[in-house]
Amino acid sequence: RLYGYKIPHTIGEELIKLCLLEAAMLVLGEQQSNKFRQISLLNDTVKSRISNMSNDILLQVVSTVKSSPVYSLQLDESTDVTSSSQLLDYVRYLDGEAMKQYLFSEPLA
C-alpha cells in the first residue's frame, strides 16, 4: 500500500517495518514476531511489485480491448511543462454491456 501515498518507498523499511515488528512483538511475543522479519520492504522490492502490477493492468486492458467486438483508439502528442513530448492514448471499448474508457500517457524518447 505504500505506492498510493506518493512517499518514498524507503519509508517502508525504515519506519513501517520497525513499527510492525514492535507491535507484533508486543501482541504475539518474540517467537511469532520473528516471522515478520522475512517481509521485504526494500525500495527495489516495492518498486518491482509496483512495476509488476502496472504490467499486469496493462495486459488486462489490452486483452479486454482485443476481445471487445468494437473499440475506438485516439492518439495525440502533447508537450508537458518540462518541454518533454508525451504520447496520449485514449481507448473506448465495449466490455460486456458497458462502454469503458482508458486514458494513459507515455513519454516519447
Residue, then its C-alpha position, 0 to 999 in steps of 0.5 A: r500500500l505504500y505506492g498510493y501515498k506518493i512517499p518514498h518507498t524507503i519509508g517502508e523499511e525504515l519506519i513501517k517495518l520497525c513499527l510492525l515488528e514492535a507491535a507484533m512483538l508486543v501482541l504475539g511475543e518474540q517467537q511469532s514476531n520473528k516471522f515478520r522479519q522475512i517481509s521485504l520492504l526494500n525500495d527495489t522490492v516495492k518498486s518491482r511489485i509496483s512495476n509488476m502490477s502496472n504490467d499486469i493492468l496493462l495486459q488486462v486492458v489490452s486483452t479486454v480491448k482485443s476481445s471487445p467486438v468494437y473499440s475506438l483508439q485516439l492518439d495525440e502528442s502533447t508537450d508537458v511543462t518540462s518541454s518533454s513530448q508525451l504520447l496520449d492514448y485514449v481507448r473506448y471499448l465495449d466490455g460486456e454491456a458497458m462502454k469503458q474508457y482508458l486514458f494513459s500517457e507515455p513519454l516519447a524518447 
